[in-house]
Amino acid sequence: MKNNFFEISPDIYKVGEKALENTRSSFERIDEITEYNQLKMLRAFQDARVSESLFSGSTGYGYDDRGREALDRIFAQVLDTEDALVRHHFASGTHTLTVALFGVLRPGDTMLSVTGTPYDTLQGVIGIGKNYSGSLKDFDVKYEQVELLSDGSVDYDGIRNALKPDTKMVYIQRSRGYSLRPSLLTQDLKKISELTRSIVPDCIIMLDNCYGEFVETDAPGKYVDLMAGSLIKNPGGGIAPTGGYIAGRADLVEKCAFRLTTPGTGKEIGCTLGHSRELFMGAFHAPHVTGEALKTAVFAAAVFDLLGYEVTPKYDEVRGDIIQAVLLGNEERLIHFCQGIQAASPIDSFVTPEPWDMPGYDSKVIMAAGAFTLGSSIELSADAPLREPYAVWMQGGLNFHSGKTAVLLAAENMRK
């Protein structure tokens, strides 16, 4: 049904109608995945015997916080892992990954990234480029990487050649980050895992799972030893105001907990300060909200494909995360796209985003994010560094109806 709440030209509106026709089968597939993961989450809540009494916050040391313990069990169950550490104390996804890396790596260990150079903000943690004080490099943790193939796929022969008997960790970044390579599917994780274990059986396989939760029915816990992610992305459901999770083998999660708090106390301390209800509610809504974000991404791919732009992934491709990249060709189009997304936001729609020097990035970045939670990537946002090939990365959408309008307004803003 057409509405007159926003100024969308008839031409752009017709492109949207055609895009909806093209995406019908993709939407049906997303609905099936969403239903499976939502029911899996419901089962996990019931198995954890969640009750209203678990929402009460603890203070001080936070000993015997039953809600905190139940939430850990829920995340472990839905991610198919032995244990989980879910805390509002994690300041970002990068912070969560940092705690995991420092939790299990020791001086002299070698970390091997098998998906090329990690995301920009993690490079300082490792000690690539700028060697910030306190990086893994400062603690004599060695870093090596296997580049991706020219088509962006995993170089399995390269991994085979790079693995050594003393390789302590194989590190996988599931999402594309600011690149145009494909995001990884769980079948890719399985293949990397099998290859690694055939050569170095005791190697820790760690996954940066940001943006990948609940995108498939197959959870990655079956294939990796440790994973981490942010609660202001998929698993927070747009409700969690902050936080992150680490999940995996129980012994490794314990080491991470020792790093987060203190050796010996680990998961036993850490008050929740009244945040438990938001984290529980966010987790419960997460599969559905992820499905809405996927639909928004698929619709964007279809719209801009029809408008003649290169998109990745295509609207009918199987997806490993919620991110949609659109190659816009120049700085002006990129800026107008982001400004169109901002204009469709429920928060700060009157603000005009401009490129700026953002900490942790090597070029100016423009970000459109009219979000209820600052930096929440599961809410509709679009961002990009101002550099070749002038691609924009869009993610999120709490509901498809507003996400659809935002995509059309981005196209309209570029047209004007």
C-alpha positions in Angstrom: 0.0 0.0 0.0 1.4 3.3 -1.0 1.5 6.1 1.6 2.1 9.8 1.5 4.2 10.1 4.8 7.4 10.5 2.9 8.4 12.2 -0.4 9.3 9.3 -2.7 9.0 9.8 -6.4 6.8 7.5 -8.5 9.9 6.2 -10.3 11.6 5.1 -7.1 8.4 3.7 -5.7 8.0 1.5 -8.8 11.5 0.3 -8.4 10.6 -0.7 -4.8 7.5 -2.6 -6.0 9.6 -4.5 -8.5 12.2 -5.3 -5.8 9.5 -6.8 -3.6 8.5 -9.1 -6.4 12.1 -10.2 -6.9 12.7 -10.9 -3.3 9.6 -13.0 -2.5 11.5 -16.3 -2.4 14.3 -14.9 -0.4 11.9 -13.5 2.2 10.2 -16.9 2.5 13.7 -18.5 3.2 14.4 -15.8 5.8 11.0 -16.5 7.5 11.9 -20.1 7.8 15.2 -19.4 9.4 13.6 -16.8 11.7 11.0 -19.2 12.9 13.5 -22.0 13.6 15.8 -19.7 15.6 12.9 -18.0 17.5 11.6 -21.4 18.7 15.1 -22.4 19.6 15.4 -19.3 21.7 12.0 -19.9 23.3 13.1 -23.5 24.2 16.3 -22.1 25.8 14.3 -19.6 27.9 12.1 -22.4 29.1 14.9 -24.8 29.8 16.6 -22.0 31.9 13.4 -21.7 33.9 13.3 -17.9 33.4 11.0 -16.1 35.7 10.3 -12.4 36.5 12.4 -12.8 39.7 15.6 -13.2 37.6 15.3 -9.6 36.3 16.2 -8.1 39.7 19.6 -6.4 39.5 22.5 -7.2 41.8 25.0 -4.7 43.3 28.5 -4.8 44.7 30.2 -8.1 43.9 27.1 -9.6 42.4 27.5 -13.0 44.1 24.8 -15.6 43.3 23.1 -13.5 40.6 20.6 -16.1 39.3 19.6 -14.0 36.3 23.1 -13.6 35.1 23.7 -17.3 35.3 20.4 -18.1 33.5 21.3 -15.7 30.7 24.7 -17.4 30.3 22.9 -20.8 29.9 20.5 -19.4 27.3 23.3 -18.1 25.1 25.2 -21.3 25.4 22.2 -23.3 24.3 21.2 -21.2 21.3 24.8 -21.0 20.1 25.4 -24.7 20.6 28.3 -24.2 23.0 29.2 -25.6 26.5 29.2 -22.2 28.3 28.8 -18.5 27.8 29.8 -15.2 29.4 27.1 -12.5 28.8 27.8 -9.2 30.4 26.8 -5.6 30.1 30.3 -4.8 31.2 31.6 -5.3 27.7 31.9 -1.8 26.2 31.9 -2.9 22.5 32.4 -5.9 20.2 36.1 -5.1 20.0 36.3 -5.0 23.8 34.6 -8.4 24.0 37.0 -9.9 21.4 40.0 -8.3 23.2 39.0 -10.0 26.5 38.7 -13.3 24.7 42.1 -13.0 22.9 43.9 -11.9 26.1 42.0 -14.6 28.0 43.4 -17.5 26.1 46.6 -16.3 24.4 50.0 -16.2 26.3 53.4 -14.8 25.5 55.1 -16.7 22.8 51.8 -18.0 21.3 51.0 -17.5 17.6 47.6 -16.2 16.4 46.9 -17.0 12.8 44.1 -15.0 11.1 42.8 -17.1 8.1 40.5 -14.4 6.8 43.0 -11.8 5.9 43.5 -8.6 8.0 40.9 -8.2 10.8 38.5 -5.3 11.1 40.0 -1.9 11.6 39.4 -1.5 15.3 41.0 -4.9 16.1 44.2 -4.1 14.4 45.4 -1.9 17.3 44.5 -4.7 19.7 46.7 -7.1 17.8 49.5 -4.6 17.2 49.2 -4.3 13.4 50.2 -1.0 12.0 49.9 1.3 15.1 51.3 -0.6 18.0 49.2 0.8 20.9 50.5 0.3 24.4 49.0 -2.9 25.8 48.5 -4.7 22.5 49.0 -8.4 22.0 52.3 -7.6 20.3 53.4 -5.9 23.5 52.8 -9.2 25.3 54.9 -11.1 22.7 51.9 -12.8 21.1 52.9 -13.4 17.5 50.6 -12.7 14.6 50.4 -14.2 11.2 47.7 -14.1 8.5 46.5 -15.9 5.4 45.2 -13.7 2.7 41.9 -14.4 1.1 41.8 -15.5 -2.6 41.2 -12.9 -5.3 37.4 -13.6 -5.2 37.3 -13.1 -1.5 36.9 -16.7 -0.6 39.0 -18.6 2.0 42.4 -19.9 0.8 42.4 -23.4 2.2 45.7 -24.3 0.7 47.2 -21.2 2.2 45.8 -22.2 5.6 47.3 -25.7 5.2 50.7 -24.3 4.5 50.6 -21.7 7.3 49.5 -24.0 10.1 52.4 -25.1 12.3 52.6 -27.5 15.3 52.9 -24.5 17.6 50.0 -22.4 16.1 47.9 -21.7 19.2 44.9 -20.0 17.6 43.2 -19.9 14.2 41.2 -16.7 14.1 38.2 -16.2 11.8 36.3 -13.0 11.1 32.9 -14.1 9.9 31.6 -10.8 8.6 33.1 -8.8 5.8 33.9 -5.6 7.7 34.9 -2.8 5.4 35.7 -5.1 2.6 33.7 -6.6 -0.3 34.6 -10.2 0.3 31.8 -12.7 1.1 30.8 -13.2 4.7 31.3 -16.8 5.9 28.6 -19.4 6.2 28.7 -22.1 8.8 29.7 -24.6 6.1 32.8 -22.5 5.7 33.5 -22.6 9.4 33.1 -26.3 9.4 35.6 -26.7 6.6 38.2 -24.4 8.3 37.7 -26.3 11.5 38.1 -29.8 10.0 41.3 -28.7 8.1 42.8 -27.1 11.2 42.1 -30.1 13.5 43.6 -32.5 10.9 46.9 -30.6 11.2 47.0 -29.1 14.7 44.4 -30.9 16.8 44.9 -28.8 19.9 44.7 -25.4 18.1 42.0 -23.0 19.4 39.6 -22.0 16.7 38.1 -18.6 17.5 35.4 -16.8 15.7 34.5 -13.1 15.5 30.8 -13.8 15.2 29.6 -10.1 15.0 26.7 -9.6 12.6 26.3 -13.4 12.1 24.1 -14.5 14.9 20.7 -16.1 13.9 21.3 -15.6 10.2 21.3 -19.3 9.6 19.7 -22.3 11.4 23.1 -23.9 11.9 24.9 -22.4 14.9 28.7 -22.0 14.8 29.3 -23.6 18.2 29.5 -27.0 16.6 32.6 -25.9 14.7 34.6 -23.4 16.7 36.1 -23.5 20.2 35.4 -19.9 21.1 33.4 -17.0 19.7 32.5 -13.5 20.7 30.0 -10.8 19.6 28.3 -7.6 20.6 24.9 -7.2 22.2 24.2 -4.0 20.2 24.3 -6.1 17.1 22.1 -9.2 16.4 21.9 -10.9 19.8 20.7 -7.8 21.7 17.5 -7.5 19.6 17.7 -3.7 19.5 16.8 -3.7 23.2 20.1 -4.4 25.0 21.7 -1.0 25.7 25.3 -2.3 25.8 27.3 -5.5 26.4 28.7 -8.5 24.6 29.1 -12.2 24.9 31.8 -14.8 24.8 30.7 -18.5 24.2 32.5 -21.8 23.6 34.3 -24.5 25.4 33.8 -24.3 29.2 37.5 -24.2 30.0 38.1 -21.4 27.5 35.1 -19.3 28.7 36.5 -19.6 32.2 39.8 -18.2 31.1 38.0 -15.3 29.5 36.0 -14.7 32.7 39.3 -14.7 34.7 40.5 -12.0 32.3 37.3 -10.0 32.6 37.3 -10.0 36.4 40.1 -11.7 38.3 41.8 -15.1 38.2 39.8 -17.3 40.6 36.6 -15.3 40.8 35.8 -15.3 37.0 32.0 -15.6 36.4 31.1 -15.6 40.1 31.3 -11.8 40.4 30.0 -8.9 38.4 26.8 -7.2 39.4 24.1 -6.6 36.9 22.8 -3.2 38.2 19.3 -3.7 36.9 20.2 -4.4 33.3 19.1 -8.1 33.3 15.6 -7.5 32.0 16.8 -5.6 29.0 19.4 -8.3 28.1 16.8 -11.1 28.5 14.2 -9.3 26.4 16.8 -8.3 23.8 17.9 -12.0 23.5 14.3 -13.2 23.1 13.6 -10.7 20.3 16.9 -11.2 18.6 16.0 -13.9 16.1 13.0 -12.0 14.9 14.8 -8.7 14.7 17.7 -10.3 12.8 15.1 -11.6 10.3 13.8 -8.1 9.8 17.3 -6.8 9.3 18.0 -9.5 6.7 14.8 -8.6 4.8 15.9 -4.9 4.8 19.3 -5.9 3.4 17.8 -8.2 0.7 15.4 -5.4 -0.3 18.3 -2.9 -0.5 20.2 -5.3 -2.7 17.3 -5.7 -5.1 16.5 -2.0 -5.3 20.1 -0.9 -6.1 20.6 -3.8 -8.4 17.6 -2.5 -10.4 19.1 1.0 -10.3 22.3 -0.3 -11.9 24.7 -0.5 -9.0 26.9 -3.4 -8.1 25.7 -4.9 -4.8 27.2 -7.7 -2.6 25.7 -10.0 -1.7 23.0 -10.2 -4.4 19.4 -10.3 -3.2 19.0 -14.0 -3.9 22.3 -15.1 -2.4 22.6 -17.1 0.8 23.8 -14.8 3.6 26.3 -15.2 6.4 25.6 -11.8 8.1 23.2 -8.9 8.0 25.4 -6.5 6.1 24.6 -5.2 2.6 27.3 -3.5 0.6 26.5 -1.2 -2.4 29.2 0.2 -4.6 28.2 3.8 -5.3 31.3 4.8 -7.4 32.0 8.2 -5.9 32.1 10.3 -2.7 29.1 12.4 -3.5 26.7 9.4 -4.0 28.0 7.7 -0.9 27.4 10.8 1.3 23.9 11.3 -0.2 23.0 7.6 0.4 24.0 7.9 4.1 22.1 11.2 4.4 19.0 9.5 3.0 19.2 6.7 5.5 19.6 9.2 8.3 16.5 11.1 7.1 14.4 7.9 7.5 15.6 7.3 11.1 13.2 7.6 14.1 16.0 9.3 16.1 17.9 12.4 14.8 16.2 12.3 11.4 16.8 16.1 11.3 20.6 15.6 11.5 22.8 15.6 8.4 25.7 13.2 8.7 29.1 14.4 7.4 32.5 12.6 7.1 34.8 12.8 10.1 38.1 11.5 11.4 36.8 8.6 13.6 39.2 7.0 16.1 40.5 3.6 15.0 40.1 4.2 11.3 42.7 5.2 8.7 40.4 7.5 6.6 37.4 9.8 7.1 34.2 7.9 7.9 30.6 8.8 7.4 28.0 7.2 9.5 24.2 7.4 9.4 22.6 6.0 12.5 19.5 7.4 14.0 19.4 4.8 16.8 17.8 4.4 20.2 21.2 3.0 21.4 24.3 4.9 20.3 26.2 2.8 17.7 23.6 0.0 17.7 24.3 -1.8 14.4 21.1 -4.0 14.6 19.2 -0.7 14.2 19.2 0.6 10.7 22.5 2.3 9.9 24.9 2.9 7.0 28.5 3.8 7.1 31.6 3.8 5.0 35.2 5.1 4.9 35.7 7.7 2.2 38.1 5.7 0.1 38.0 3.6 -3.0 35.8 1.9 -4.1 33.3 4.2 -2.4 31.1 1.4 -1.2 28.6 1.9 1.6 27.9 -0.8 4.1 24.3 -0.9 5.4 23.0 -3.1 8.2 20.2 -3.5 10.6 16.5 -2.5 10.7 14.3 -3.2 13.7 11.4 -3.7 11.4 11.3 -4.2 7.7 8.6 -1.6 7.0 10.7 1.3 8.2 13.8 -0.3 6.7 12.1 -0.5 3.3 11.2 3.2 3.5 14.8 4.1 4.5 16.2 2.3 1.4 13.8 4.1 -0.9 14.6 7.4 0.7 18.3 6.8 0.2 17.7 6.1 -3.5 15.5 9.2 -3.7 18.1 11.4 -2.0 20.7 10.2 -4.5 18.3 10.9 -7.4 17.7 14.5 -6.3 
